Amino acid sequence: EDLVVRLLEFLEAPHATTDVLLAEKEK
């Protein structure tokens, strides 16, 4: 379910989601 939410956010705000994904990789 969380992945679906991330995908929806990616479609709405690609740049913002990209920053989130990069932040997740940093952890």
Summary of the structure (lengths in Angstrom):
residues: 27
radius of gyration: 8.7
end to end distance: 20.8
largest distance: 24.2
contacts: 52
relative contact order: 0.17
helix: 89%
strand: 0%
